[in-house]
Amino acid sequence: MINYCLVNSIPHSYVKCLPGSDLISSAQDALDLVGGCGEYEVSRLLIPEGCLSEDFYDLKTGLAGEVLLKFSNYRIKAAAVIPTDMVGKGKFYEFALETNRGRDFRIFSDLPKAMEWLIQD
C-alpha cells in the first residue's frame, strides 16, 4: 500500500506520497492515491523522488499512461520529482517534454519547484 500524508499549504493543500513505502507500480496504486486525495478533500498530489516503480519509466509497460489517465479522470493535478538522469532515458524524455506542456501533470527535477507549481492556481 502506498503511504501518503496531507500537506497543509496556502493557497492549496495537497497529498504527498511518502518515499520508503511501496512504489506506484499499477493503476490501482494511482487509484489509491486518488482516494487519498478524496479522503482529504484535495485535488493536488505530489510524487517525490523514489515513489515510482521502474515500470513507470519504461513506456512499453503502459504504466505511465495508466497512472496519468487515472489522475486526469479524477481531475487530480500532480507533480512528480524525477531525477534528470531518469528523464533523459529513451522515449521517456519525449514523454516528459509532452506532459510538461499540459496543465495537470508535470515532471520536475527538484522538490521545491514541484511544490511551487503544485500550489499555484
C-alpha positions in Angstrom: 0.0 0.0 0.0 1.2 3.5 -0.9 1.6 5.7 2.2 0.8 9.4 1.9 0.1 12.4 4.1 -1.7 15.7 3.8 0.5 18.8 3.4 -1.3 22.0 4.5 -0.2 24.8 2.3 -1.6 28.1 1.2 -3.4 28.6 -1.1 -3.8 24.8 -1.8 -3.2 21.8 0.4 -2.1 18.6 -1.3 -1.4 14.9 -0.7 2.2 13.8 -0.7 3.4 10.2 -1.3 5.8 9.1 1.3 9.1 7.8 0.0 10.1 4.5 1.5 6.7 3.0 1.2 5.5 0.8 -1.7 6.2 2.2 -5.1 3.5 3.3 -7.6 3.5 0.3 -9.8 -0.1 -0.2 -11.0 -3.2 1.7 -12.0 -4.7 0.5 -8.7 -1.9 2.4 -6.8 -2.9 5.5 -8.7 -6.5 5.0 -7.7 -5.4 4.6 -4.1 -3.7 8.0 -4.3 -6.9 9.4 -5.9 -8.8 8.0 -2.9 -6.3 9.7 -0.6 -6.9 13.0 -2.2 -10.7 12.4 -1.8 -10.1 11.5 1.9 -8.6 14.9 2.5 -10.8 16.7 0.0 -7.9 18.0 -2.1 -7.2 17.7 -5.8 -3.4 18.0 -5.8 -0.8 15.3 -5.5 3.0 15.4 -5.0 5.0 12.4 -6.0 8.6 12.8 -4.6 11.6 11.1 -6.0 11.7 7.4 -5.2 8.0 6.8 -5.3 7.7 5.5 -8.9 8.5 2.0 -10.0 10.9 1.3 -12.8 7.9 0.3 -15.0 6.8 3.9 -15.0 9.9 4.9 -16.9 9.5 2.1 -19.4 6.8 3.4 -21.7 6.3 -0.1 -23.2 4.6 -1.2 -20.0 1.9 1.4 -20.3 2.1 2.2 -16.6 2.8 5.9 -17.1 -0.2 6.3 -19.3 -2.5 4.4 -17.0 -1.4 6.4 -14.0 -1.8 9.8 -15.8 -5.2 8.7 -17.1 -6.4 8.0 -13.6 -5.2 11.3 -12.3 -6.8 13.1 -15.3 -10.1 11.2 -15.0 -10.4 12.4 -11.4 -9.1 15.9 -12.1 -6.0 15.5 -9.9 -3.2 18.0 -10.5 0.0 16.0 -10.0 3.7 16.9 -9.8 6.4 14.2 -9.9 10.0 14.7 -8.9 12.2 12.6 -11.2 16.0 12.7 -11.3 17.4 14.2 -14.5 19.2 11.0 -15.4 15.9 9.1 -15.4 14.1 11.7 -17.6 16.8 11.6 -20.2 16.4 7.9 -21.0 15.0 7.0 -24.4 11.4 7.7 -25.2 10.7 8.8 -21.6 12.4 12.1 -22.4 9.8 12.8 -25.2 7.0 11.8 -22.8 8.3 14.2 -20.1 8.5 17.1 -22.6 5.0 16.4 -23.8 3.5 16.1 -20.3 5.2 19.3 -19.2 3.2 21.2 -21.8 0.0 20.3 -20.1 -1.7 21.8 -17.0 -2.5 18.7 -15.0 0.8 16.7 -14.7 4.4 18.0 -14.6 7.8 16.4 -14.1 10.4 18.3 -12.1 14.0 17.6 -11.2 13.8 19.2 -7.8 11.2 19.2 -5.0 10.9 23.0 -4.3 9.9 23.7 -7.9 7.4 20.9 -7.9 5.8 22.2 -4.7 5.7 25.7 -6.1 3.9 24.7 -9.3 1.5 22.4 -7.4 0.1 25.1 -5.1 -0.4 27.6 -8.0 -3.9 28.1 -9.3 
